Amino acid sequence: MPKKQPTFTKTMQLGIVVPNLDAAVRAYEEQYGIGPWEFMEIGPENAENVLVDGKPAEWRSRIAMTMIGDVMWELIEPQDENDMFGKFLAQRGGVGGVHHIAVQTPDFRQTLADQQARGGQSTLSGSFTGIEVHYLDSAPDIGVILEVFSGMPEL
């Protein structure tokens, strides 16, 4: 059988859920010299067509982003204990941790179609500042959620 072509070709972002964004950024800056950080609020005003497990929903998070080498590090403070990020934080006893890895795909639409063909779904999807984003239910297969997108925000 021929070897399958890679579904993802580059790691673009590491998504880390934190209980307190300001404290986490301060720790990265003061203890590790990591920064500067760009801050954003995600909510109905800039996140459109949001689906959680295929159903319309709102997405609210505070995030901070910085580049470490070629990889964007994204810190996410959930604003809703019942959304994907809030539930992840609760499952980890409020400690947080690595939630997802955003990857570049050779063919965004084909990646989504392949996921659906395997019976997988997007646990969270929507458009954020014109970029279509899907968090794929890949953790049962590979141990981490994959985020795929139609473009990548620049810092």
PyMOL commands that set and color helices and strands:
alter all, ss='L'
color gray80, all
select helices_A, chain A and resi 21-32+84-91+108-117+139-142
alter helices_A, ss='H'
color red, helices_A
select strands_A, chain A and resi 10-17+38-42+47-52+55-56+61-68+71-78+97-104+122-128+131-136+145-149
alter strands_A, ss='S'
color yellow, strands_A
deselect
rebuild
show_as cartoon
